[in-house]
Amino acid sequence: MAWVESYIVNGTAFDGTGFAIDTVTQNTPVLRGENVVPAMDHGVRWREKRLGARTEEWELWVCDVDPVTGLPKAGGETARRAQFHDNWDEVVGILYTTHAAAAAGGNDAYEAPLQVVRRLKSTPGSPADAYTVNYGELNTPLEVGDYTAFQYARFTVGIGYIDPRWYGCDSSGNKTDSVLTADGDPGGSALMTRMTIALASATNPYIINNTTGSKLTYTGTGAVTFDTTNYTATSGITNVTGSVDRTGSTTTDWFQLRPGVSNDFSSNTTYTITYTKAYI
């Protein structure tokens, strides 16, 4: 599991003096799908699996410390209790967000109510902060004991993510683009299936990833851009999704990039694959 420095949830760092995530229990996604049992032979036949959903458990605490000054609130017990309630309301207000925020100010739109950004250390020879993002929602109720004696509450929540993969991003959670225009290792640690592929003008332009078996063809003449996240294709401003041909492809996904190895591409034109590195 990743050594996580901190979590930022919907733009708020959960590592302060008024509240914080103390412990995270991370679960890797299960593999969905079954091998085939042949009727007239021994053993089984392997079939490609899909990544299932993933979950995490966060152990949090909330106290009566002023998150701005980092000190207990002045004014006696009633002031400290009021500060505890303010901190509590901020945490619960974030966790119980029930809508996905739209894009604003150049930022990526949320894909679920909670945008979770992890800050980690990378580059062992010269350690630096790196960030990954995922989107999820609260999937357990909050159970909190009596906090009135010390204005301190400790509790555990479950978070369910809609995508089992984390994606490279900046400190604000905006995904960071990577580009391939020739054979190469895409990086990351998880199979990448969300990308755009721009093919320059040609007759029936196509691209094949010989490493994964993915193939996309536009039956027509001209430039084309495939959007494998939304399963669409455009030529200029024209939607040409109906002219996408996947004959010869051996993958369920429209297109795949495999991490950790050099991906070998074939095409009858120049291409630009734009994607975000994915991590387990």
N, C-alpha and C positions, 0 to 999 in steps of 0.2 A: 504494500500500500504506500501511497505517497506520504512524504513527510510534509504536512501542510502547516505553513506559518500562521495563516489566518483566513477567515471567511468574510466575504463582503456580500451582504444580502440586500438586494434592491438598492444598492448604493450606500448602505450603512455598514460600517465595519463592526463585526461582532467580536471585538477584542479589547473593549474599553474598560473603564473603571466602574461604570454604572451597570453594565451587563456584558456578558461574553459567552461564547461557546467554549466550554472547558475541554470536552472530549468528543471526538467524532469516531463512530464505528462505521467503517466503509464496507460495503458488500459488492463484490464483483457480480456482473449480470450472469444469469444462468444461460446455457445454450438451449435454444428451442429447436424442436424437430426430432425426428426418430430415424434410425437406420432401417433399412428394408430387410425383412427376413425372407430369403428365397425358399420356395416350396420344395425345390428339387436339388438343393446344394447345402453344404455345411456353412456354418457361421452366418454372418450378416453382410449386407452391402452398405458401405458408408454413404451418407448423404450430407450435403452442406447444411450447416446449422445456422440459425439466426440468433443474434443477441437479444435476450429478454430485457425487461425493465430492471433498473437497479434502485436500491434504497440506501439510505443512511440513517443513523440515529445520532442526534445531537444532544449532548448533555449541557444544559445552559444554567447560568445563575444570574439573578437580578438582585441588586442591593440598593441601599439608600444614598450612595455616593453621587455627588454632582459630577456628571460626565465631562463638564467643561473644566472645572477646577481640579478634579481628581480627589476632592476632599469631602468628608461628611458634610451634609448641609447644615449651615449655621441656623440657630433659631429653636433648638430643642427637639424633642421627640416628634412633635406634630409636624415640624418642617421636614424632618428626615423621612417621616412616613409619607408626606406629600411628594417628596422627591422619589421615593420608592415607587409610588403609584405612577409618576410621570415616566420613569424608566420602564416600568411594567407595560404601560400603555403603548410605548414606542415599540417594544419587542413584539407584543401581541398584535399590534396594528400591522406590522410587517408580515409576521407569520400567517396571519389570517387574510392576507390579500387574496381576493377572489376573481381578479381580472388580470389579463396580460396587458402590460403597458404597450402603447403604440410607440413607434420610432419618433424621436424628437431630437432636434439639434445635431443631426448627423449620427445619432446613436442607432444601434441595432434594435429592432422591435423585440419585445420579450416573446418567447415561445410558450410560456406558462406563467402563472402568477409570480413565482419567485425566480429572480435571476441570482444565481449563486456563483461568485467569483472566488477561486482559490488562489492564494499567493503562496508560491513554493520557491525553493532555492534550486537553481540550475547551474550548469557549467562548473563542474568540480574544480577545474584549474583556476577559475576566476569567478567565484560564487556571485550570482546576481539574482534578483527577483524575476520570477516568471509567473504568468497568470494563465489560468484555464477557466472556462465558463461552462455552465450547464443550466438547465431550466427545470423547475419542478414545483411541487406544492406540498403543503402539510397534509399528512395522511394518518395522523393519530390525534386523539384529544389531549389536552393539557391536564395533567394531574399534579396539583401543587398542595403541599401541606400548609399548616399554619405558619405564617411568616411574621406575625405581629410582634413577637418577642425581640427579634433582632432586625426586622425589616430586610430579610434575606430569604430568597426562595431559590430552590434548586429543583430542576425538573428535566425530563427527557422528552424529545419530540421525534417523530419519524418523518422523513422527507422522501417522497417518491419522485424520481426523475423521469421525464418523458423519453429521453434518449440515453442509452447506456454509456455513451461516450462523452468525454470532456473535450473541449475545443480550445486551441490556443487563442489568446485574446490579449488586449491591453488592460491596464489597471481599471478601466471603466467597464470592462466586460464586452467591448466591441471586438468581434472576431477578427483575427489577423490573417490576411490573405497570403497564400503561397502560390507559386506559379511553376508549371512545368511546360516547356516548349520542346523538350527532347527527352530521350530515355533518362531515367534517374530514380533515386529513392525519394519518395514523397515525404519521408519523415514520420513522426508520430509513432504510436504503438497500437493503433486500432485500425481495422479496415475502414477506408474512407469511401463513402457512397454519395456525399452531398457536394456538388461542384457545378461549375459551368464549363462547357467545352466549346470554344469558338473555332470553327473551321473556315479557312479562307475559301474564296470562290472556286468552285470546281463543278464538274458534272458528276452528280451522285456522290458528293463528298462523304467520306467515311473515316472512322478511326477505330482501331482495334488495340486493346491491351492484351498482348500475347501472354503476359504473365498471369492474368486473372481469367482470360477468356471472354471479357466484355467486348461488345462491338455495337457501334451505332452508325447508321447510314441515313442520310437525307436523300430521299428519292426525288431529285430535282436538280436544277442548275442554279448556282449562286453560293453565297456565304450563308452559314447557318450557325446558330448558337443553341446548344442543348443545355437545358437546366434540369439536372438529374434530381434536384431536391423536389421540384414541383412537377416533374415529368412533362415538361413542355419544350417546344422548339420554336425558334423564330428565325425568319430570314428578313433582315431589315426590320420593318415594323409589322410584318405579316406573320401571323401564327401559322406554323406549318407542322404542328404536332401530328396531324393525320398522315404526314408523309415520312414519319420516322419508321425505319425498318430495322429490326433487331435480329434478322435472320443470321444465323451463325453464332450468335452470342450464347454462351453457356452459363451466364450468371442471371440470377433472379433480379438483381439490381440493374438499373440502366447501365451504370458504369461503376467500376471498382478500381481503387488504388490500394495496393498492398504495401504495408510498411515494412521496413527492415531489409528490403531487397531492391535492386534496380528494376523498375518496371519498363518493359520493352514494348514500344508502341509502333504501329504501322498505320500509315494514312496516305491518301493520294493527294494531299495538300498540306499546307502548314497549319499548325494547331496551337492553341493556348488553353491549357487546363488551369483553371483558377479554383482553389479549394482552401480549406482550413485544416491544419493538422489535427488529427483526432487521437485521443488517448483513452486507455482503459482506466 
